[in-house]
Amino acid sequence: MDVIELLPRLHLLRFPVGQAYLWRDSDELTLIDAGTVGSGGAIAAAVTALGRDPSAVRRIVLTHFHEDHAGGAGEFAALSGAEVLAHRLDAPVVRGELPGPPPVFEDWERPVHAEAVRGLPPGEPVRPERVGELCDGDVLDFGGGARVVHAPGHTHGSIAVHLPEHRVLFTGDAVAAAPVTGTVMAGVFNLDRARTLASLHRLAGLDADLACFGHGDPVLGQASAVLRKAADGYGVPG
């Protein structure tokens, strides 16, 4: 796992598949997504290397239930004592109460997804003891007031997290950056592509200078303009 500083208070944790983000307030940390199965120990080691005890991570906010984002949540929560949070529509999947519905693939996505799946570690995730449920418009107690933005399409309960005070936006997989070109685009492997495009347009309307994606390099300046350009490329959602 690579640990990359984006801001003095924000680090990117990059796994072989997917990535997570660690936000620091004065005396506590927040983890946005938690990597794949088996990532709990690596996250704890990264927090320790940054000079903090894993118990300083008070919450794990999951942008959606997919295993490359939620697979390490239960393991790291058990190590740190952090609270796990997810949108109310995805929380039952994270808890293991319901199966997660599979994506509706476009033809070109199938081989790409198959290659990504080969990179996932084997095993079943450790289920969190408890998953708090979030709704659109909720404000979480970090980053000066972190606003939950429901961004469905990739999954029914996909969310973004917006920190207006710091102009930082965590998009989850509603938005991605292409691995080679860095082109910002709508997320792939969706349950409902039309809703994903509508979510991209909604996120493009938020004020953000830095945008952090579930896959691909973040946009480190003028992120709102970059997201608007990407959204405009798909036209007005119907």
C-alpha positions in Angstrom: 0.0 0.0 0.0 1.3 3.5 -0.9 0.7 6.5 1.4 0.6 9.8 -0.5 0.2 13.2 1.2 -2.3 15.4 -0.7 -2.6 18.1 2.0 -1.0 18.3 5.5 -4.2 16.9 6.9 -5.1 14.5 4.0 -3.4 11.3 2.8 -4.3 9.0 0.0 -4.0 5.3 0.8 -3.5 3.4 -2.4 -4.1 -0.4 -2.5 -3.5 -2.8 -5.4 -7.2 -2.3 -6.2 -8.9 0.9 -5.1 -7.9 3.5 -2.6 -9.0 5.2 0.6 -8.4 8.5 2.3 -7.3 9.6 5.8 -8.4 13.0 7.0 -6.9 14.6 10.1 -8.6 17.1 12.4 -6.7 18.4 15.4 -7.1 15.4 17.7 -8.8 12.7 15.6 -8.8 11.0 12.2 -11.4 9.9 9.8 -11.0 7.2 7.2 -13.0 7.4 3.9 -13.3 3.9 2.6 -11.2 1.0 4.0 -9.7 -1.0 1.1 -10.1 -4.7 0.4 -10.3 -7.7 2.6 -7.2 -7.9 4.8 -6.4 -4.2 4.6 -7.0 -3.5 8.3 -3.4 -4.2 9.4 -1.9 -2.2 6.6 -4.2 0.8 7.4 -3.2 0.6 11.1 0.5 0.5 10.1 0.0 3.6 7.9 -1.7 5.5 10.7 1.1 4.5 13.1 3.8 5.6 10.6 2.1 9.0 10.4 2.6 9.4 14.1 -0.9 8.5 15.4 -2.3 5.6 17.2 -5.0 3.7 15.2 -7.5 4.5 18.0 -7.3 8.1 16.8 -9.4 7.0 13.8 -12.9 7.7 15.2 -15.0 6.8 12.1 -14.9 4.9 8.8 -17.2 6.5 6.2 -17.9 4.0 3.4 -18.9 5.5 0.0 -20.5 2.2 -1.0 -20.6 -1.5 -0.3 -18.2 -2.9 -2.9 -15.4 -5.0 -1.5 -12.6 -2.9 -2.7 -14.0 0.0 -0.6 -15.7 -1.8 2.4 -13.7 -5.1 2.6 -11.3 -3.9 5.2 -13.8 -1.9 7.3 -14.7 -4.5 9.9 -11.1 -5.6 10.4 -9.8 -2.1 10.9 -12.8 -1.2 13.1 -11.9 -4.1 15.4 -8.3 -2.9 15.6 -9.1 0.8 16.1 -12.6 1.0 17.7 -13.7 3.2 14.9 -17.4 3.6 14.1 -18.4 2.4 10.6 -20.9 4.5 8.6 -22.6 3.9 5.3 -25.7 5.0 3.5 -28.9 3.3 4.7 -29.4 1.5 1.4 -25.9 0.0 1.4 -25.5 -0.6 5.1 -27.4 -3.9 5.1 -24.9 -5.2 2.5 -21.9 -4.1 4.6 -23.4 -5.8 7.6 -23.8 -9.0 5.6 -27.6 -9.0 6.0 -28.3 -8.7 2.2 -26.3 -9.7 -0.9 -25.0 -6.8 -2.9 -26.7 -6.5 -6.3 -24.2 -7.0 -9.2 -23.4 -4.3 -11.7 -25.2 -4.0 -15.0 -22.2 -4.2 -17.3 -21.8 -2.5 -20.6 -20.1 -4.9 -23.0 -16.7 -3.1 -22.9 -16.7 -3.2 -19.1 -16.8 -7.0 -18.7 -13.1 -7.8 -19.5 -12.0 -4.7 -17.5 -14.0 -5.9 -14.5 -12.7 -9.4 -14.8 -9.1 -8.1 -14.7 -9.9 -6.0 -11.6 -11.4 -8.9 -9.8 -8.3 -11.0 -10.4 -6.4 -8.3 -8.3 -8.7 -8.7 -5.3 -7.3 -10.8 -2.4 -9.2 -14.0 -1.5 -11.4 -14.4 1.6 -14.5 -13.1 3.1 -14.6 -9.7 4.9 -14.8 -9.3 8.6 -18.2 -7.8 9.1 -18.4 -4.7 11.4 -20.2 -5.3 14.6 -22.3 -2.2 13.9 -22.9 0.0 10.8 -24.4 3.4 11.4 -26.8 4.5 8.7 -26.5 7.8 6.8 -28.9 9.8 4.6 -28.5 12.6 2.1 -27.8 15.9 3.9 -26.5 14.4 7.1 -23.6 16.4 8.5 -20.7 14.5 10.2 -18.5 15.9 12.9 -15.2 16.2 11.0 -13.6 18.5 8.5 -15.6 21.5 9.8 -18.8 19.7 9.0 -18.8 16.9 6.4 -21.9 16.8 4.3 -23.2 13.5 3.1 -24.3 13.7 -0.6 -26.4 10.7 -1.9 -24.9 9.9 -5.3 -26.7 6.8 -6.5 -26.1 4.8 -9.7 -22.9 3.0 -9.0 -24.8 1.4 -6.1 -28.2 2.4 -4.8 -26.5 3.8 -1.6 -23.4 5.4 -3.0 -22.5 8.6 -1.4 -20.0 11.4 -1.7 -18.6 13.4 1.2 -18.2 17.2 0.9 -16.1 19.4 3.2 -17.3 22.9 2.2 -15.0 24.6 4.7 -11.9 23.0 3.1 -13.4 22.7 -0.5 -12.6 19.0 -0.5 -14.9 16.4 -2.2 -14.7 12.6 -1.8 -16.7 11.2 -4.7 -16.4 7.4 -4.1 -17.0 5.6 -7.4 -19.6 8.0 -8.8 -16.6 9.6 -10.5 -13.2 8.2 -11.5 -10.0 9.2 -13.2 -8.7 7.1 -16.1 -5.5 5.2 -15.1 -3.3 6.3 -17.9 -4.6 9.6 -19.2 -6.1 10.9 -15.9 -9.2 11.9 -17.7 -12.1 12.5 -15.3 -15.1 10.4 -16.1 -18.3 9.0 -14.7 -17.8 5.8 -12.7 -18.0 2.4 -14.3 -19.5 -1.0 -13.3 -22.8 0.7 -12.3 -26.2 -0.6 -11.3 -27.8 2.3 -13.2 -25.6 4.3 -15.5 -28.3 7.0 -16.0 -28.4 7.7 -12.3 -24.6 7.7 -12.2 -24.5 10.4 -14.8 -27.1 12.4 -12.8 -25.0 12.0 -9.7 -21.9 13.3 -11.6 -23.9 16.4 -12.6 -24.9 16.9 -9.0 -21.4 16.6 -7.7 -20.1 19.0 -10.4 -22.4 21.6 -8.9 -20.6 21.5 -5.5 -17.8 23.9 -4.6 -14.6 21.9 -4.5 -10.9 22.7 -5.2 -9.8 19.1 -4.5 -11.7 16.0 -5.7 -10.7 12.6 -4.4 -11.9 9.6 -6.4 -12.3 5.9 -5.5 -10.1 5.1 -8.5 -7.5 7.2 -10.2 -5.5 10.3 -9.3 -7.2 13.1 -7.4 -7.8 16.5 -8.9 -5.6 18.9 -6.8 -6.9 22.2 -8.0 -10.1 23.8 -9.5 -11.9 20.5 -9.1 -15.4 21.9 -9.6 -14.4 23.2 -13.1 -12.9 19.8 -14.0 -16.0 18.0 -12.8 -18.3 20.4 -14.7 -16.3 19.8 -17.9 -16.6 16.0 -17.4 -20.4 16.2 -16.7 -21.0 18.5 -19.7 -19.3 15.9 -21.9 -22.2 13.5 -21.2 -24.9 16.0 -21.9 -27.9 16.8 -19.7 -29.2 13.8 -17.9 -32.6 12.7 -18.9 
